[in-house]
Amino acid sequence: MAPNHSDLSKPPRIVLCPRCRTPVEWVEASRFRPFCSARCKTYDLGAWESEAYRVAASEEAPLSNESE
């Protein structure tokens, strides 16, 4: 697919590093995106591994066979 020439003139999207809030350009050259560095990426991975972050979930109703 050929690049759209109008896209070449757009400035890259800027996102904030989820860990330290440093602005990061969303381009292929940003190896650790959305993180600013390997350090922030590793810190975040460690937080997930140690269960510092959790995804909220609601209790599901038991299946009909389990309640009998």
Secondary structure, 3 states (H helix, E strand, C coil): CCCCHHHHCCCCCEEECCCCCCEEECCCCCCCCCCCCHHHHHHHHHHHHCCCCCCCCCCCCCCCCCCC
